[in-house]
Structures are given as structure tokens and as C-alpha cells.
């Protein structure tokens, strides 16, 4: 089946960028997005595990306020949560 959809230029540009990031042609990328939103379709059939991992990583990296360095083990220890000396 073939469907023609009129998109705003900025939406088309964004879809093209995401398709390129995922190494897919635009039509295949859009098809996968649509397949994920069909009721009763298992999400696993739309993306491989590697594609899901990459999509998750891209999503996580898209947050502007994420920390550039992880917290140390000491900073997240039980003792640190209950510390009262506040060095």
C-alpha cells in the first residue's frame, strides 16, 4: 500500500536527520515509526535490539542538562546520603 502525506518542511527535515542517524532511507524510517504505533503490533518487530539500544542512547544524549561526568561511588554511597558533616 502506498500513502502520500504532506509534511511541513521542518518536520520532513527532522525525519530525514533521524533517518540518517539511524542509517536508514527516509521511507523505511517512517515506515518503522508507523509500525510502532499500530495497535497490537509488537514493538520488537519494528527495531532490532541494536537499533533499540542506539535509539535509547540517542534519546539519553539529547537531554541538555545531563552530567558530563558520573557521580563517584562515594557520592552515591549510603553513608553519603546520611552524612551530616557536609564537608
PDB file of N, CA, C and O in Angstrom:
ATOM      1  N   UNK A   1       0.839  -1.169   0.000  1.00  0.00           N
ATOM      2  CA  UNK A   1       0.000   0.000   0.000  1.00  0.00           C
ATOM      3  C   UNK A   1       0.889   1.239   0.000  1.00  0.00           C
ATOM      4  O   UNK A   1       1.957   1.249   0.611  1.00  0.00           O
ATOM      5  N   UNK A   2       0.456   2.234  -0.661  1.00  0.00           N
ATOM      6  CA  UNK A   2       1.201   3.478  -0.746  1.00  0.00           C
ATOM      7  C   UNK A   2       0.312   4.618  -0.278  1.00  0.00           C
ATOM      8  O   UNK A   2      -0.842   4.735  -0.691  1.00  0.00           O
ATOM      9  N   UNK A   3       0.872   5.464   0.597  1.00  0.00           N
ATOM     10  CA  UNK A   3       0.146   6.613   1.121  1.00  0.00           C
ATOM     11  C   UNK A   3       1.021   7.842   0.903  1.00  0.00           C
ATOM     12  O   UNK A   3       2.233   7.805   1.112  1.00  0.00           O
ATOM     13  N   UNK A   4       0.395   8.909   0.485  1.00  0.00           N
ATOM     14  CA  UNK A   4       1.130  10.148   0.308  1.00  0.00           C
ATOM     15  C   UNK A   4       0.704  11.118   1.410  1.00  0.00           C
ATOM     16  O   UNK A   4      -0.486  11.367   1.605  1.00  0.00           O
ATOM     17  N   UNK A   5       1.694  11.665   2.129  1.00  0.00           N
ATOM     18  CA  UNK A   5       1.424  12.576   3.242  1.00  0.00           C
ATOM     19  C   UNK A   5       2.157  13.884   2.983  1.00  0.00           C
ATOM     20  O   UNK A   5       3.338  13.891   2.638  1.00  0.00           O
ATOM     21  N   UNK A   6       1.448  14.980   3.151  1.00  0.00           N
ATOM     22  CA  UNK A   6       2.046  16.306   3.002  1.00  0.00           C
ATOM     23  C   UNK A   6       2.580  16.739   4.369  1.00  0.00           C
ATOM     24  O   UNK A   6       1.813  16.883   5.321  1.00  0.00           O
ATOM     25  N   UNK A   7       3.901  16.948   4.465  1.00  0.00           N
ATOM     26  CA  UNK A   7       4.526  17.332   5.730  1.00  0.00           C
ATOM     27  C   UNK A   7       5.042  18.762   5.664  1.00  0.00           C
ATOM     28  O   UNK A   7       5.386  19.263   4.593  1.00  0.00           O
ATOM     29  N   UNK A   8       5.090  19.408   6.816  1.00  0.00           N
ATOM     30  CA  UNK A   8       5.739  20.710   6.902  1.00  0.00           C
ATOM     31  C   UNK A   8       7.227  20.499   6.630  1.00  0.00           C
ATOM     32  O   UNK A   8       7.771  19.459   7.000  1.00  0.00           O
ATOM     33  N   UNK A   9       7.896  21.454   5.995  1.00  0.00           N
ATOM     34  CA  UNK A   9       9.319  21.290   5.671  1.00  0.00           C
ATOM     35  C   UNK A   9      10.192  20.990   6.890  1.00  0.00           C
ATOM     36  O   UNK A   9      11.131  20.199   6.796  1.00  0.00           O
ATOM     37  N   UNK A  10       9.894  21.607   8.026  1.00  0.00           N
ATOM     38  CA  UNK A  10      10.716  21.372   9.219  1.00  0.00           C
ATOM     39  C   UNK A  10      10.536  19.958   9.766  1.00  0.00           C
ATOM     40  O   UNK A  10      11.476  19.378  10.308  1.00  0.00           O
ATOM     41  N   UNK A  11       9.334  19.404   9.625  1.00  0.00           N
ATOM     42  CA  UNK A  11       9.094  18.023  10.055  1.00  0.00           C
ATOM     43  C   UNK A  11       9.832  17.062   9.135  1.00  0.00           C
ATOM     44  O   UNK A  11      10.451  16.103   9.596  1.00  0.00           O
ATOM     45  N   UNK A  12       9.765  17.319   7.847  1.00  0.00           N
ATOM     46  CA  UNK A  12      10.471  16.480   6.883  1.00  0.00           C
ATOM     47  C   UNK A  12      11.975  16.513   7.140  1.00  0.00           C
ATOM     48  O   UNK A  12      12.637  15.477   7.088  1.00  0.00           O
ATOM     49  N   UNK A  13      12.509  17.687   7.413  1.00  0.00           N
ATOM     50  CA  UNK A  13      13.948  17.810   7.683  1.00  0.00           C
ATOM     51  C   UNK A  13      14.341  17.033   8.936  1.00  0.00           C
ATOM     52  O   UNK A  13      15.378  16.371   8.971  1.00  0.00           O
ATOM     53  N   UNK A  14      13.503  17.123   9.956  1.00  0.00           N
ATOM     54  CA  UNK A  14      13.781  16.398  11.193  1.00  0.00           C
ATOM     55  C   UNK A  14      13.740  14.882  10.973  1.00  0.00           C
ATOM     56  O   UNK A  14      14.601  14.156  11.470  1.00  0.00           O
ATOM     57  N   UNK A  15      12.748  14.415  10.235  1.00  0.00           N
ATOM     58  CA  UNK A  15      12.662  12.982   9.923  1.00  0.00           C
ATOM     59  C   UNK A  15      13.870  12.520   9.115  1.00  0.00           C
ATOM     60  O   UNK A  15      14.412  11.443   9.363  1.00  0.00           O
ATOM     61  N   UNK A  16      14.288  13.328   8.154  1.00  0.00           N
ATOM     62  CA  UNK A  16      15.465  12.973   7.360  1.00  0.00           C
ATOM     63  C   UNK A  16      16.712  12.872   8.230  1.00  0.00           C
ATOM     64  O   UNK A  16      17.526  11.963   8.064  1.00  0.00           O
ATOM     65  N   UNK A  17      16.853  13.811   9.156  1.00  0.00           N
ATOM     66  CA  UNK A  17      18.012  13.790  10.057  1.00  0.00           C
ATOM     67  C   UNK A  17      18.023  12.532  10.914  1.00  0.00           C
ATOM     68  O   UNK A  17      19.066  11.900  11.081  1.00  0.00           O
ATOM     69  N   UNK A  18      16.848  12.164  11.463  1.00  0.00           N
ATOM     70  CA  UNK A  18      16.764  10.952  12.288  1.00  0.00           C
ATOM     71  C   UNK A  18      17.001   9.701  11.451  1.00  0.00           C
ATOM     72  O   UNK A  18      17.632   8.750  11.914  1.00  0.00           O
ATOM     73  N   UNK A  19      16.504   9.700  10.235  1.00  0.00           N
ATOM     74  CA  UNK A  19      16.730   8.549   9.354  1.00  0.00           C
ATOM     75  C   UNK A  19      18.221   8.383   9.080  1.00  0.00           C
ATOM     76  O   UNK A  19      18.741   7.268   9.106  1.00  0.00           O
ATOM     77  N   UNK A  20      18.902   9.488   8.820  1.00  0.00           N
ATOM     78  CA  UNK A  20      20.345   9.434   8.571  1.00  0.00           C
ATOM     79  C   UNK A  20      21.086   8.935   9.799  1.00  0.00           C
ATOM     80  O   UNK A  20      21.993   8.110   9.686  1.00  0.00           O
ATOM     81  N   UNK A  21      20.703   9.432  10.985  1.00  0.00           N
ATOM     82  CA  UNK A  21      21.334   8.990  12.232  1.00  0.00           C
ATOM     83  C   UNK A  21      21.199   7.481  12.411  1.00  0.00           C
ATOM     84  O   UNK A  21      22.091   6.824  12.947  1.00  0.00           O
ATOM     85  N   UNK A  22      20.082   6.948  11.957  1.00  0.00           N
ATOM     86  CA  UNK A  22      19.827   5.512  12.098  1.00  0.00           C
ATOM     87  C   UNK A  22      20.285   4.709  10.891  1.00  0.00           C
ATOM     88  O   UNK A  22      20.111   3.492  10.843  1.00  0.00           O
ATOM     89  N   UNK A  23      20.876   5.400   9.909  1.00  0.00           N
ATOM     90  CA  UNK A  23      21.400   4.713   8.731  1.00  0.00           C
ATOM     91  C   UNK A  23      20.328   4.084   7.861  1.00  0.00           C
ATOM     92  O   UNK A  23      20.545   3.032   7.260  1.00  0.00           O
ATOM     93  N   UNK A  24      19.165   4.731   7.794  1.00  0.00           N
ATOM     94  CA  UNK A  24      18.050   4.191   7.020  1.00  0.00           C
ATOM     95  C   UNK A  24      17.583   5.199   5.985  1.00  0.00           C
ATOM     96  O   UNK A  24      17.730   6.406   6.174  1.00  0.00           O
ATOM     97  N   UNK A  25      17.019   4.704   4.889  1.00  0.00           N
ATOM     98  CA  UNK A  25      16.351   5.620   3.961  1.00  0.00           C
ATOM     99  C   UNK A  25      15.128   6.215   4.657  1.00  0.00           C
ATOM    100  O   UNK A  25      14.538   5.588   5.537  1.00  0.00           O
ATOM    101  N   UNK A  26      14.762   7.410   4.262  1.00  0.00           N
ATOM    102  CA  UNK A  26      13.639   8.100   4.900  1.00  0.00           C
ATOM    103  C   UNK A  26      12.373   7.259   4.894  1.00  0.00           C
ATOM    104  O   UNK A  26      11.691   7.166   5.915  1.00  0.00           O
ATOM    105  N   UNK A  27      12.050   6.648   3.767  1.00  0.00           N
ATOM    106  CA  UNK A  27      10.806   5.873   3.674  1.00  0.00           C
ATOM    107  C   UNK A  27      10.797   4.704   4.653  1.00  0.00           C
ATOM    108  O   UNK A  27       9.767   4.422   5.264  1.00  0.00           O
ATOM    109  N   UNK A  28      11.923   4.024   4.809  1.00  0.00           N
ATOM    110  CA  UNK A  28      12.000   2.889   5.730  1.00  0.00           C
ATOM    111  C   UNK A  28      11.912   3.368   7.179  1.00  0.00           C
ATOM    112  O   UNK A  28      11.276   2.722   8.012  1.00  0.00           O
ATOM    113  N   UNK A  29      12.547   4.490   7.476  1.00  0.00           N
ATOM    114  CA  UNK A  29      12.484   5.043   8.832  1.00  0.00           C
ATOM    115  C   UNK A  29      11.051   5.414   9.208  1.00  0.00           C
ATOM    116  O   UNK A  29      10.587   5.078  10.298  1.00  0.00           O
ATOM    117  N   UNK A  30      10.352   6.106   8.309  1.00  0.00           N
ATOM    118  CA  UNK A  30       8.961   6.496   8.564  1.00  0.00           C
ATOM    119  C   UNK A  30       8.077   5.252   8.702  1.00  0.00           C
ATOM    120  O   UNK A  30       7.182   5.216   9.546  1.00  0.00           O
ATOM    121  N   UNK A  31       8.324   4.253   7.886  1.00  0.00           N
ATOM    122  CA  UNK A  31       7.546   3.014   7.980  1.00  0.00           C
ATOM    123  C   UNK A  31       7.724   2.377   9.353  1.00  0.00           C
ATOM    124  O   UNK A  31       6.753   1.908   9.946  1.00  0.00           O
ATOM    125  N   UNK A  32       8.947   2.356   9.861  1.00  0.00           N
ATOM    126  CA  UNK A  32       9.184   1.769  11.183  1.00  0.00           C
ATOM    127  C   UNK A  32       8.475   2.551  12.281  1.00  0.00           C
ATOM    128  O   UNK A  32       7.919   1.964  13.209  1.00  0.00           O
ATOM    129  N   UNK A  33       8.498   3.869  12.172  1.00  0.00           N
ATOM    130  CA  UNK A  33       7.795   4.692  13.160  1.00  0.00           C
ATOM    131  C   UNK A  33       6.306   4.355  13.153  1.00  0.00           C
ATOM    132  O   UNK A  33       5.699   4.163  14.206  1.00  0.00           O
ATOM    133  N   UNK A  34       5.733   4.284  11.969  1.00  0.00           N
ATOM    134  CA  UNK A  34       4.304   3.978  11.862  1.00  0.00           C
ATOM    135  C   UNK A  34       3.994   2.582  12.391  1.00  0.00           C
ATOM    136  O   UNK A  34       2.986   2.394  13.073  1.00  0.00           O
ATOM    137  N   UNK A  35       4.834   1.612  12.092  1.00  0.00           N
ATOM    138  CA  UNK A  35       4.598   0.244  12.555  1.00  0.00           C
ATOM    139  C   UNK A  35       4.602   0.162  14.081  1.00  0.00           C
ATOM    140  O   UNK A  35       3.889  -0.654  14.664  1.00  0.00           O
ATOM    141  N   UNK A  36       5.405   1.010  14.722  1.00  0.00           N
ATOM    142  CA  UNK A  36       5.464   1.002  16.183  1.00  0.00           C
ATOM    143  C   UNK A  36       4.169   1.511  16.798  1.00  0.00           C
ATOM    144  O   UNK A  36       3.894   1.236  17.966  1.00  0.00           O
ATOM    145  N   UNK A  37       3.370   2.248  16.036  1.00  0.00           N
ATOM    146  CA  UNK A  37       2.161   2.847  16.577  1.00  0.00           C
ATOM    147  C   UNK A  37       0.880   2.134  16.154  1.00  0.00           C
ATOM    148  O   UNK A  37      -0.220   2.625  16.408  1.00  0.00           O
ATOM    149  N   UNK A  38       1.020   0.998  15.520  1.00  0.00           N
ATOM    150  CA  UNK A  38      -0.156   0.217  15.139  1.00  0.00           C
ATOM    151  C   UNK A  38      -0.551  -0.641  16.336  1.00  0.00           C
ATOM    152  O   UNK A  38       0.261  -1.428  16.822  1.00  0.00           O
ATOM    153  N   UNK A  39      -1.791  -0.504  16.820  1.00  0.00           N
ATOM    154  CA  UNK A  39      -2.214  -1.308  17.964  1.00  0.00           C
ATOM    155  C   UNK A  39      -2.059  -2.801  17.675  1.00  0.00           C
ATOM    156  O   UNK A  39      -2.394  -3.281  16.592  1.00  0.00           O
ATOM    157  N   UNK A  40      -1.551  -3.507  18.655  1.00  0.00           N
ATOM    158  CA  UNK A  40      -1.401  -4.953  18.517  1.00  0.00           C
ATOM    159  C   UNK A  40      -0.094  -5.380  17.878  1.00  0.00           C
ATOM    160  O   UNK A  40       0.228  -6.568  17.868  1.00  0.00           O
ATOM    161  N   UNK A  41       0.671  -4.427  17.341  1.00  0.00           N
ATOM    162  CA  UNK A  41       1.972  -4.758  16.755  1.00  0.00           C
ATOM    163  C   UNK A  41       3.013  -4.807  17.862  1.00  0.00           C
ATOM    164  O   UNK A  41       3.142  -3.846  18.621  1.00  0.00           O
ATOM    165  N   UNK A  42       3.749  -5.885  17.975  1.00  0.00           N
ATOM    166  CA  UNK A  42       4.819  -5.908  18.973  1.00  0.00           C
ATOM    167  C   UNK A  42       5.925  -4.938  18.556  1.00  0.00           C
ATOM    168  O   UNK A  42       6.324  -4.899  17.393  1.00  0.00           O
ATOM    169  N   UNK A  43       6.407  -4.168  19.507  1.00  0.00           N
ATOM    170  CA  UNK A  43       7.454  -3.175  19.231  1.00  0.00           C
ATOM    171  C   UNK A  43       8.728  -3.866  18.758  1.00  0.00           C
ATOM    172  O   UNK A  43       9.464  -3.309  17.944  1.00  0.00           O
ATOM    173  N   UNK A  44       8.996  -5.059  19.251  1.00  0.00           N
ATOM    174  CA  UNK A  44      10.216  -5.767  18.889  1.00  0.00           C
ATOM    175  C   UNK A  44      10.328  -6.007  17.389  1.00  0.00           C
ATOM    176  O   UNK A  44      11.439  -6.054  16.861  1.00  0.00           O
ATOM    177  N   UNK A  45       9.215  -6.159  16.696  1.00  0.00           N
ATOM    178  CA  UNK A  45       9.277  -6.438  15.269  1.00  0.00           C
ATOM    179  C   UNK A  45       9.692  -5.220  14.461  1.00  0.00           C
ATOM    180  O   UNK A  45      10.115  -5.351  13.313  1.00  0.00           O
ATOM    181  N   UNK A  46       9.574  -4.035  15.051  1.00  0.00           N
ATOM    182  CA  UNK A  46       9.887  -2.817  14.321  1.00  0.00           C
ATOM    183  C   UNK A  46      11.377  -2.492  14.337  1.00  0.00           C
ATOM    184  O   UNK A  46      11.882  -1.915  13.374  1.00  0.00           O
ATOM    185  N   UNK A  47      12.092  -2.845  15.399  1.00  0.00           N
ATOM    186  CA  UNK A  47      13.506  -2.498  15.511  1.00  0.00           C
ATOM    187  C   UNK A  47      14.302  -3.688  16.035  1.00  0.00           C
ATOM    188  O   UNK A  47      13.808  -4.486  16.832  1.00  0.00           O
ATOM    189  N   UNK A  48      15.529  -3.787  15.574  1.00  0.00           N
ATOM    190  CA  UNK A  48      16.411  -4.817  16.100  1.00  0.00           C
ATOM    191  C   UNK A  48      16.892  -4.370  17.481  1.00  0.00           C
ATOM    192  O   UNK A  48      16.773  -3.191  17.815  1.00  0.00           O
ATOM    193  N   UNK A  49      17.430  -5.284  18.288  1.00  0.00           N
ATOM    194  CA  UNK A  49      17.957  -4.875  19.597  1.00  0.00           C
ATOM    195  C   UNK A  49      19.033  -3.786  19.480  1.00  0.00           C
ATOM    196  O   UNK A  49      19.093  -2.879  20.311  1.00  0.00           O
ATOM    197  N   UNK A  50      19.865  -3.876  18.468  1.00  0.00           N
ATOM    198  CA  UNK A  50      20.915  -2.868  18.271  1.00  0.00           C
ATOM    199  C   UNK A  50      20.304  -1.503  17.957  1.00  0.00           C
ATOM    200  O   UNK A  50      20.780  -0.473  18.434  1.00  0.00           O
ATOM    201  N   UNK A  51      19.243  -1.511  17.145  1.00  0.00           N
ATOM    202  CA  UNK A  51      18.571  -0.253  16.803  1.00  0.00           C
ATOM    203  C   UNK A  51      17.887   0.350  18.023  1.00  0.00           C
ATOM    204  O   UNK A  51      17.909   1.566  18.213  1.00  0.00           O
ATOM    205  N   UNK A  52      17.271  -0.507  18.860  1.00  0.00           N
ATOM    206  CA  UNK A  52      16.639  -0.004  20.082  1.00  0.00           C
ATOM    207  C   UNK A  52      17.679   0.579  21.026  1.00  0.00           C
ATOM    208  O   UNK A  52      17.453   1.626  21.632  1.00  0.00           O
ATOM    209  N   UNK A  53      18.827  -0.101  21.156  1.00  0.00           N
ATOM    210  CA  UNK A  53      19.891   0.401  22.029  1.00  0.00           C
ATOM    211  C   UNK A  53      20.402   1.752  21.536  1.00  0.00           C
ATOM    212  O   UNK A  53      20.611   2.670  22.328  1.00  0.00           O
ATOM    213  N   UNK A  54      20.602   1.868  20.217  1.00  0.00           N
ATOM    214  CA  UNK A  54      21.071   3.131  19.651  1.00  0.00           C
ATOM    215  C   UNK A  54      20.029   4.224  19.829  1.00  0.00           C
ATOM    216  O   UNK A  54      20.378   5.359  20.154  1.00  0.00           O
ATOM    217  N   UNK A  55      18.767   3.905  19.625  1.00  0.00           N
ATOM    218  CA  UNK A  55      17.696   4.890  19.801  1.00  0.00           C
ATOM    219  C   UNK A  55      17.639   5.359  21.250  1.00  0.00           C
ATOM    220  O   UNK A  55      17.450   6.546  21.514  1.00  0.00           O
ATOM    221  N   UNK A  56      17.801   4.431  22.189  1.00  0.00           N
ATOM    222  CA  UNK A  56      17.809   4.810  23.602  1.00  0.00           C
ATOM    223  C   UNK A  56      18.996   5.702  23.921  1.00  0.00           C
ATOM    224  O   UNK A  56      18.853   6.710  24.613  1.00  0.00           O
ATOM    225  N   UNK A  57      20.169   5.332  23.415  1.00  0.00           N
ATOM    226  CA  UNK A  57      21.378   6.132  23.655  1.00  0.00           C
ATOM    227  C   UNK A  57      21.210   7.535  23.074  1.00  0.00           C
ATOM    228  O   UNK A  57      21.552   8.520  23.729  1.00  0.00           O
ATOM    229  N   UNK A  58      20.690   7.634  21.855  1.00  0.00           N
ATOM    230  CA  UNK A  58      20.442   8.946  21.232  1.00  0.00           C
ATOM    231  C   UNK A  58      19.465   9.760  22.068  1.00  0.00           C
ATOM    232  O   UNK A  58      19.655  10.961  22.261  1.00  0.00           O
ATOM    233  N   UNK A  59      18.414   9.101  22.565  1.00  0.00           N
ATOM    234  CA  UNK A  59      17.425   9.780  23.395  1.00  0.00           C
ATOM    235  C   UNK A  59      18.077  10.295  24.680  1.00  0.00           C
ATOM    236  O   UNK A  59      17.860  11.443  25.070  1.00  0.00           O
ATOM    237  N   UNK A  60      18.870   9.455  25.332  1.00  0.00           N
ATOM    238  CA  UNK A  60      19.506   9.851  26.585  1.00  0.00           C
ATOM    239  C   UNK A  60      20.477  11.010  26.372  1.00  0.00           C
ATOM    240  O   UNK A  60      20.571  11.908  27.209  1.00  0.00           O
ATOM    241  N   UNK A  61      21.189  10.989  25.265  1.00  0.00           N
ATOM    242  CA  UNK A  61      22.158  12.049  24.978  1.00  0.00           C
ATOM    243  C   UNK A  61      21.495  13.347  24.531  1.00  0.00           C
ATOM    244  O   UNK A  61      22.156  14.384  24.466  1.00  0.00           O
ATOM    245  N   UNK A  62      20.216  13.308  24.228  1.00  0.00           N
ATOM    246  CA  UNK A  62      19.533  14.513  23.763  1.00  0.00           C
ATOM    247  C   UNK A  62      19.168  15.466  24.897  1.00  0.00           C
ATOM    248  O   UNK A  62      18.770  16.600  24.634  1.00  0.00           O
ATOM    249  N   UNK A  63      19.294  15.031  26.154  1.00  0.00           N
ATOM    250  CA  UNK A  63      18.955  15.894  27.268  1.00  0.00           C
ATOM    251  C   UNK A  63      20.055  16.922  27.493  1.00  0.00           C
ATOM    252  O   UNK A  63      21.215  16.550  27.669  1.00  0.00           O
ATOM    253  N   UNK A  64      19.717  18.204  27.490  1.00  0.00           N
ATOM    254  CA  UNK A  64      20.739  19.243  27.584  1.00  0.00           C
ATOM    255  C   UNK A  64      21.393  19.348  28.959  1.00  0.00           C
ATOM    256  O   UNK A  64      22.538  19.790  29.047  1.00  0.00           O
ATOM    257  N   UNK A  65      20.717  18.963  30.022  1.00  0.00           N
ATOM    258  CA  UNK A  65      21.260  19.141  31.367  1.00  0.00           C
ATOM    259  C   UNK A  65      21.898  17.883  31.939  1.00  0.00           C
ATOM    260  O   UNK A  65      22.067  17.775  33.153  1.00  0.00           O
ATOM    261  N   UNK A  66      22.250  16.939  31.091  1.00  0.00           N
ATOM    262  CA  UNK A  66      22.847  15.716  31.634  1.00  0.00           C
ATOM    263  C   UNK A  66      24.263  16.008  32.110  1.00  0.00           C
ATOM    264  O   UNK A  66      24.943  16.884  31.576  1.00  0.00           O
ATOM    265  N   UNK A  67      24.692  15.267  33.113  1.00  0.00           N
ATOM    266  CA  UNK A  67      26.031  15.481  33.680  1.00  0.00           C
ATOM    267  C   UNK A  67      27.089  14.972  32.716  1.00  0.00           C
ATOM    268  O   UNK A  67      26.910  13.936  32.076  1.00  0.00           O
ATOM    269  N   UNK A  68      28.201  15.709  32.614  1.00  0.00           N
ATOM    270  CA  UNK A  68      29.270  15.269  31.729  1.00  0.00           C
ATOM    271  C   UNK A  68      30.125  14.201  32.398  1.00  0.00           C
ATOM    272  O   UNK A  68      30.761  13.400  31.713  1.00  0.00           O
ATOM    273  N   UNK A  69      30.146  14.182  33.719  1.00  0.00           N
ATOM    274  CA  UNK A  69      30.891  13.148  34.433  1.00  0.00           C
ATOM    275  C   UNK A  69      29.950  12.477  35.431  1.00  0.00           C
ATOM    276  O   UNK A  69      29.137  13.147  36.068  1.00  0.00           O
ATOM    277  N   UNK A  70      30.058  11.166  35.565  1.00  0.00           N
ATOM    278  CA  UNK A  70      29.177  10.476  36.511  1.00  0.00           C
ATOM    279  C   UNK A  70      29.591  10.772  37.948  1.00  0.00           C
ATOM    280  O   UNK A  70      30.731  11.154  38.212  1.00  0.00           O
ATOM    281  N   UNK A  71      28.658  10.592  38.861  1.00  0.00           N
ATOM    282  CA  UNK A  71      28.977  10.762  40.274  1.00  0.00           C
ATOM    283  C   UNK A  71      29.901   9.645  40.732  1.00  0.00           C
ATOM    284  O   UNK A  71      29.844   8.529  40.215  1.00  0.00           O
ATOM    285  N   UNK A  72      30.752   9.951  41.703  1.00  0.00           N
ATOM    286  CA  UNK A  72      31.664   8.938  42.235  1.00  0.00           C
ATOM    287  C   UNK A  72      30.882   7.942  43.084  1.00  0.00           C
ATOM    288  O   UNK A  72      29.759   8.216  43.508  1.00  0.00           O
ATOM    289  N   UNK A  73      31.493   6.780  43.327  1.00  0.00           N
ATOM    290  CA  UNK A  73      30.855   5.776  44.176  1.00  0.00           C
ATOM    291  C   UNK A  73      30.613   6.339  45.572  1.00  0.00           C
ATOM    292  O   UNK A  73      29.596   6.037  46.196  1.00  0.00           O
ATOM    293  N   UNK A  74      31.553   7.166  46.071  1.00  0.00           N
ATOM    294  CA  UNK A  74      31.400   7.761  47.393  1.00  0.00           C
ATOM    295  C   UNK A  74      30.204   8.714  47.430  1.00  0.00           C
ATOM    296  O   UNK A  74      29.481   8.767  48.425  1.00  0.00           O
ATOM    297  N   UNK A  75      30.001   9.453  46.367  1.00  0.00           N
ATOM    298  CA  UNK A  75      28.905  10.428  46.329  1.00  0.00           C
ATOM    299  C   UNK A  75      27.536   9.768  46.374  1.00  0.00           C
ATOM    300  O   UNK A  75      26.563  10.386  46.806  1.00  0.00           O
ATOM    301  N   UNK A  76      27.451   8.523  45.933  1.00  0.00           N
ATOM    302  CA  UNK A  76      26.154   7.845  45.928  1.00  0.00           C
ATOM    303  C   UNK A  76      26.091   6.693  46.925  1.00  0.00           C
ATOM    304  O   UNK A  76      25.215   5.832  46.842  1.00  0.00           O
ATOM    305  N   UNK A  77      27.036   6.687  47.872  1.00  0.00           N
ATOM    306  CA  UNK A  77      27.022   5.629  48.880  1.00  0.00           C
ATOM    307  C   UNK A  77      25.944   5.901  49.924  1.00  0.00           C
ATOM    308  O   UNK A  77      25.463   7.026  50.054  1.00  0.00           O
ATOM    309  N   UNK A  78      25.574   4.875  50.658  1.00  0.00           N
ATOM    310  CA  UNK A  78      24.572   5.019  51.721  1.00  0.00           C
ATOM    311  C   UNK A  78      25.038   6.049  52.748  1.00  0.00           C
ATOM    312  O   UNK A  78      24.247   6.862  53.227  1.00  0.00           O
ATOM    313  N   UNK A  79      26.324   6.007  53.080  1.00  0.00           N
ATOM    314  CA  UNK A  79      26.860   6.934  54.069  1.00  0.00           C
ATOM    315  C   UNK A  79      26.728   8.385  53.604  1.00  0.00           C
ATOM    316  O   UNK A  79      26.455   9.282  54.402  1.00  0.00           O
ATOM    317  N   UNK A  80      26.925   8.602  52.303  1.00  0.00           N
ATOM    318  CA  UNK A  80      26.837   9.963  51.776  1.00  0.00           C
ATOM    319  C   UNK A  80      25.416  10.508  51.885  1.00  0.00           C
ATOM    320  O   UNK A  80      25.228  11.708  52.085  1.00  0.00           O
ATOM    321  N   UNK A  81      24.426   9.649  51.757  1.00  0.00           N
ATOM    322  CA  UNK A  81      23.037  10.099  51.868  1.00  0.00           C
ATOM    323  C   UNK A  81      22.702  10.563  53.298  1.00  0.00           C
ATOM    324  O   UNK A  81      21.875  11.453  53.496  1.00  0.00           O
ATOM    325  N   UNK A  82      23.348   9.953  54.264  1.00  0.00           N
ATOM    326  CA  UNK A  82      23.016  10.260  55.657  1.00  0.00           C
ATOM    327  C   UNK A  82      24.101  11.074  56.340  1.00  0.00           C
ATOM    328  O   UNK A  82      24.059  11.275  57.554  1.00  0.00           O
ATOM    329  N   UNK A  83      25.071  11.541  55.569  1.00  0.00           N
ATOM    330  CA  UNK A  83      26.175  12.323  56.132  1.00  0.00           C
ATOM    331  C   UNK A  83      25.637  13.653  56.664  1.00  0.00           C
ATOM    332  O   UNK A  83      24.791  14.294  56.041  1.00  0.00           O
ATOM    333  N   UNK A  84      26.154  14.053  57.841  1.00  0.00           N
ATOM    334  CA  UNK A  84      25.715  15.325  58.417  1.00  0.00           C
ATOM    335  C   UNK A  84      26.840  16.340  58.497  1.00  0.00           C
ATOM    336  O   UNK A  84      26.600  17.498  58.839  1.00  0.00           O
ATOM    337  N   UNK A  85      28.066  15.928  58.188  1.00  0.00           N
ATOM    338  CA  UNK A  85      29.189  16.860  58.319  1.00  0.00           C
ATOM    339  C   UNK A  85      29.332  17.780  57.110  1.00  0.00           C
ATOM    340  O   UNK A  85      29.977  18.823  57.219  1.00  0.00           O
ATOM    341  N   UNK A  86      28.765  17.438  55.982  1.00  0.00           N
ATOM    342  CA  UNK A  86      28.781  18.255  54.767  1.00  0.00           C
ATOM    343  C   UNK A  86      30.141  18.881  54.502  1.00  0.00           C
ATOM    344  O   UNK A  86      30.294  20.102  54.537  1.00  0.00           O
ATOM    345  N   UNK A  87      31.086  18.062  54.248  1.00  0.00           N
ATOM    346  CA  UNK A  87      32.458  18.517  54.033  1.00  0.00           C
ATOM    347  C   UNK A  87      32.532  19.619  53.077  1.00  0.00           C
ATOM    348  O   UNK A  87      33.622  20.115  52.789  1.00  0.00           O
TER     349      UNK A  87
END
